[in-house]
Amino acid sequence: MRYAVTVTPDDNDTLLVTVPDVPEAITFGETRTDALVRAVAAIETAIIGRMAAREDIPQPAARGADFVTLPALSAAKIELYCAMRADSVGKAELARRLGVALPHVDRLLDLRRKSRLDSLVDAFAALGRTLDIVIKRAA
């Protein structure tokens, strides 16, 4: 998931970063690199909040000169959450389908926790979906 970001000089000699698709994700950095690294954390934090509030997650749509890419594991977890919402499948129902305890599903959806790829594959399969991996050359 690549989100467009806007980087602008702030009035205190830092760079302000905003995310058009995720308006609550606002951060700063001392340097451009620092600001972009912090933008990933700000987007993840905002999405964690949306997931906790059971809200939709905005898909990247904005265009711009600058982008940040979420880690692959975070993107997979976000897509799992979106698939669950699209199918009106709650955490308890997904746990039932997987034959696991509810905390296992909580961990699968936690962007701050590591998860095994095979567990995510199983969760997507329980929703009638596949998890595919695409490898691209770095730009």
Secondary structure, DSSP 8 states (H G I E B T S, - for coil): -EEEEEEEE-TTSSEEEE-TTSTT-EEEESSHHHHHHHHHHHHHHHHHHHHHTT----------SEEEE--HHHHHHHHHHHHHHHTT--HHHHHHHHT--HHHHHHHH-TTS---HHHHHHHHHHTT-----------
